[in-house]
Amino acid sequence: MEVFIGHKQSKAPIAYAQIFLNHKIIGFSNSKGILDLNTKDLKKSDSIKLTAIGYRTNYLSIEKLSHKDSIFLDEEIQTLESVFIVDKALTAREIIEKAKKNILKNYKLDSLNFKIHKTETRTYEFEQFDIKAKKLTLILEKDNRKQFEERLEKYIDSMNNTTHLSRKSYTFLFKQLPYDRPKIKKIGDTKFFRTSHDPLSVITWSYTLEKALIPFLNTDLNYKVKSGAIPFERSYKVSDETNDNNEKNYFKKDWYQKNILNPLEYDFLKNSDDYDFFIEKTVQLDDNLYYHLSFSPERNHKKVEGQLFVSVEDFGLLKGNFQLVDGKSLENINLKLVLGAAIKKNKHEVTFGYIHKTNGKYIPKYFSIKNGEYNYLHRDYRMKFVNDKWLKANDKVTTTLLLEGQGLELTEITFEENH
């Protein structure tokens, strides 16, 4: 079942809220506030606990939960206007320096034992997509050309006016002992979903060829692709076979370990002199006082801005987020006039949060990173076919490809401490 978790007053989604049953995490909301919970093995009388940093804990039974499509939580933050419970007034810069100095003291870096839930979601949406066959020579028989054009039209329709999506979710154990290598073990199966077109492939010319043209070709041939003055690419073998991955066994070990376990890896701390920091206010979260800080680039080459919550007591980072400054991009290559191509890495957002344990240590609770890329391509492509290692002048297909769209890649991670 799916339940929306939101802020009671604003109705905004609450990301990474966690569901507990008998002190064990059984589910969590994603970045859009959607909680996907499997209640098959739960009893109606079971009582669950719903928690989120900065919100009042909510208790309810599985029976009540099954009749709800949304749950709204009360915020549990007390703002202390112009009051700082410290020995002396600190500047935002001094608070950040103390946070950096106390990283090793506040965070468990050498003795860790977690069950980690990870979801990877990729989407691609076209603003425009079109491909026109300009020359169909001896490769296609006359009787097949009409069928090919009809197939090409259907293919174009299937690319436009829809969002192409893939999602993978899995769980693994992570254990780190002092002076030893981390140990990672996957548990359970990978949950996988993908629309008819994989968002990782839809912007490639070879994918277009394979989907629209190859079913009409002699599968004994090889081909090479050329576009304008760009040299021939490697030789491709025409084949109508599909090479689907075994998604059931999919497991990617990269989970941004350095950033999550050691906040000093974040650039705004590692290179804090390149940023301006400001104290917004002090707030109470989970019975502790925190400085609410904001930061923005002081140097032009820095491109992110964000928010941080730093403990008044021990200067540990409880949670934070940062994203690209409006109008900035990580990379921007615009060759529309020269090569009919452009790439712009225009999305970069990170959210992270920790739990402050009674022993004074901070352990990770959630982490998410979203990256996005804008693409533009408008070029002629010529595909020449190889027969006995020679390119025959008549055996070719020339097309014009036009595409413009936005891709997004979102990784969401939540943690459950093993005992």
N, C-alpha and C positions, 0 to 999 in steps of 0.2 A: 504494500500500500504506500501511497505518496501523501505526505502532509506538508503544508507550507508553514514554516516557522518565521514569525515576523515580530517587529516592534509594535507594541500595543497602541502607541499614540500615532506614529507616522506610517504604520503598516509597511515599513521598509523591511526587506528580507534580512534575516540574521544568519550569517554564514558560520558554519562549523559548530553549531549547537550540538550537544552530545546527549544521547539517550543511554541511561544506565539501568541495568537490571541486576540486583544483588551485587552492586559495586563493580559490575563488568560492563564495558561499553558494548552496546549491541547495534548502534547506528549513529549517524551524524548527518547534519544538513550540508548541502553543497554550497557553492558561492552564491547561488540564487535563492537560498533558503529552503530548498526542497529536501525533505527527509524521505528516503526510500527505505522502508523498513519491512523486513520479512517477518510476518506474525504467525507463520504456519506452525511453528513449534512452541508458540507461547500460549499460556492459559489466559482466559478472559479475566481471571481474578488477579493475575500478576500485576504488581504495582511498579511503575517505572518512574525514573527521575530524569527531567529535562533540564540541562544546564547550559549556560553560555556566559562568557566573561562579560561582566558589566550588567547582567540581568538577574532578576530574582528567580531562584530555583522553582520549578513547577513539578508537582507530583500528580499522577493520574493513572488509572487502571487501563489495561489493554482493551477492555470492553468499551470504555469511554473514548479511547483513542480511535477505535475502529469506526466510530460515528462522526469523526471530525475530519475535515479537509484542510483545516488551518488551526494553528495555535499561536496566540500572541502573548509575548512576555513583557512584563513591566521592567523598565530600566531601574537599576539599583546603583545609581551614582549620586553622590552628594557633592555639590560644588561648594568649595570654601572660597568665598570671594576675598581676594587680596590677603589671604592668610597663608603663611608658610611655616609649618612646624619644623623648624630647623634651628641650629645654633646661630646661624647668621644668614643674611640674605645672599643667595647664590645667583650668579648670572647663568643664563642658559648655556654659555660656553663652559663654565665651571662644572655644571651638572653633567655635560657630555664627557668631559675629561675624567670625572669621577666614575662614570659608567664604564668607560674604557679601562680604567685602572682596576676595576673590580670584576672584570669578565671571568677570570680564572676562579675567583672566590665564589661567584654567584652561579656559575653554570657547570653542570656535570659534563665533563668532556672526556673522561678516561674510563668510566665505569657505567655502561648503559645497557638497558635491556628493554626493548620495545616491541610491541606488535604494531606494524605500520600499515595503514590503509592508503592506497594510492589510486587516483583516478586521472586518466589522461583524456582530454577531449579536444578534438581538432574540428574546425569548421572552415568551409570556404564558400563564399557567396559572390556570384558574378554580378557586376553592374552591367556588363555587356559581354556576349560571347557569340562569335560567328566564324565560320570557316567556309570558304568558297573554293570549289574545284575549278581551276582555270584551264588546265590541260589534262586530258585523260587519253594518253596515247595507246600504244599496242598492249599495254598491261591489262586493260579492261576490254573485254569483248563488247561489241555494240549492244548485245542483248542484256548485258549486265550493267550498263552505264545508268539506265533509268532506275534500276533497283538500288544502285549505289547512291544516286542523288536522293532517292526517297529515304534511304537509311541515314544518310548524312543529315537530312532535315530533321528526322526524329531524334538523332543524336544531339543536335543543337538545341532542340526544345527541351531535352532532358537535362541539359547543362544550365539553361537559363531558368529564372523564376523559381528557384529552389535553393535550399541550404544543404550543402554536402557535409556530412557529419560522420565522424568515427569516434568511438569511446571505448576505452579499456579500463577495467577496474580489477585490482588484485590486492592481496594481503601478503605480507612477509614479516619474518622475525629478524630483528637486528640486535646483535649482541656485541658489545665492545668491552673488553677487559683491559686493565692497565698493561701497557707494554706488549700488547698483542694486536694482531690484525683483526679488523671487524669480521664478524661472521653473519652471513645473510642466508636465509632459508625461506623459500616460497611455501605458503600453506594454502590449500584449497585451489580451486580452478579460477581461471581468468574469465571475467564477464566481458563479453565483447559485443559491440553493436556497430554496424556500418550501413550507410545508405548505399544505393546502387552504384554511385561513383565515389571513390575514395578521395577525400579532400587533399591528401598528400600528392595525388597524381593528376588531378584535373587540369592543372596549368601547364603540363608538359606536352610538347608536340608529339612525342612518341606515343603517349597515351591516346591522343586523338587519332593517330594513324591506326593503332591497334584496334580501337573500338569501331572506327568508322570505315576503314578501308581494307584491312587485312582479310576479313572473311571472303573477299572477292578475288584474292590473289592466289597464285601458284605457290604453295607452301614450300617448294623446293628452292625458292630464290632467296638471295641475300639482297639487302638494300643499304644505301647510304643516303644521308640527308645533308643538304646544303641550303644556306639561306644567305642570299646576297654574296658579299665577299668573304663571309665566314667559311673557313675550310670544311671539308667533309668530316663528319663525325665518324666514329667507329662503325664497323659493319654490323648490321642487325640481321638476325635470322628470322624470316617470316615463319610464324607458327600460330596455329589456332589453339594451342594448348594454354590452359590457365595455370598460373603458379601461385595459387592461394597459400598464404602462410598458415601454419597450424596455430591458430589463435588461442586454442585451448592451453597451449604450453607457453604462451607469450609471457615474458618476464623481463623487465628492464630494471637493472640494479641502480641506475643513476637516480638519486632522489635529493639532490642538492644538500648532501650531508654537511659539507663545510659551513655553508651559510646558516643552516638550521641549528646545528649544535654549538656554533661559535659565532655570536652576533658581530664580533669584530671583523668578520669577513665582509659585512655590508660596507659599501663604499662611503656612506655618510659617517661611519665611525672610523674606518681605516684611514680615510683622507678627510677628516673632520675640518681641517683648516680651509678646505675648499667650499665650505657651506656656511650659511648664516643660520643661527638657531634662535628661537624666540620662545619665551614662556607664555603659554596661553592662559593657564589657570592651574589649580590643584584640584584633584578629584579623589573620591573614595571608591575603591574597587575591591570587593572581597575583603572588607574590613581593614584595608591598608590604604595609605595615602600615596598618591602618585603625581608627579609633575606631568602635565600635558604640554608637550613641546611640539612646535612645528619647525620645519627646516626648508631651505631653498638654496639654490646654487649661489655661491659668492663669486666663483670663477666661471667664465663663459663656457668653458669646455665641459662643465658638469650639466647634466640634463634632467635630474629628477628632483622632486620635492615631496614632502610627506609629513606624517604625524607620528609621534612617539609618546609612550607612557612609561616614565622612569620612576622607580621607587624612591620616595623621600628618605626611607630608612637605610637601604643598602645600595641604592643607585642601580638596581637591576632593571633591565628592559622587560616589561610585562607583555606588551604588544605594540604593533606599529604597522604602518603601510606607507608605500611610496609609489610614485608613478611619474611618467614623463611630464615635464612642464608643457603647457599648451603651446603648440607650434613647433616643438622640438621633435626630433626623431633620432633613433640610434644610428641609422644609416640612410642616406638618400642618394640614389643614383638616377639621374634624369637624362636619358639619351633618346627622348622621343623624336626629336628632329633629326638626329644623326642615324640612329639604329632602330627607331620605332620601339624602344623599350624603356621601362622605368621600374625601379624597385624602391620602396620606402618602408623601412621598419618603423612603423608609426604607433605601436602599442607596446608598453612595458609597464606592468603593474605587479607589485608584490605585497602580500599581506602575511603577517606572522603573529603568533601568540604563544605564550608560555603559561604554565601553572606554577604559582609560587608555593612550594611545599612548606610544611611546618618545620622542616629541618633547615630552612633558609635557602635551599637550592631552587633554581628555576629549571623546569624540564619542558620540552616542546609539547604543544597541544595541537597546533595546526600551522600549515604553511601553504600558500598558493602563489603561483606565478603565471601571469598571462602575457604572451607575446603575440604581436600581430604584424602582418606584412601586406602592404598594398602592391599589386602587380599590374603592369600595363605592357602589352605586346601587340604589335601590328606589323607583320612581316610576311613576305613571300617565302614559301618553302618549296624546294624541289627535291623529290625523292627519286634517285636513280637506282636501277636494279642491276645486279652483278650476275653475269652469266659466264662461267668458266674463268672467273677472276678478271673479266673485262667489263667495263661499263659500256652498255649499248646505248647509242644516242636516242633511239626511239623508245626505249623502255623506261619511261619516266612519268611522274605525276607532279604537276605544279599546283599549289594551293596558296591562298592567302588566309592567314590566321589572325583574328582580332580577339583579344581578351582583355578585360579589365575587371579586377575584383579585389576582395579583401579576405585574407586568411587569418584565423586566430588559433592559438594553441594554448590550452589551459591545463596546468598540472595542479591537482589538489591533494594534500597529504594531511592525514590526521594520525595521532599517536595514542596508543594505549600502553601504559607502563606494565611490564611483566614483573611478577614478584616471585 
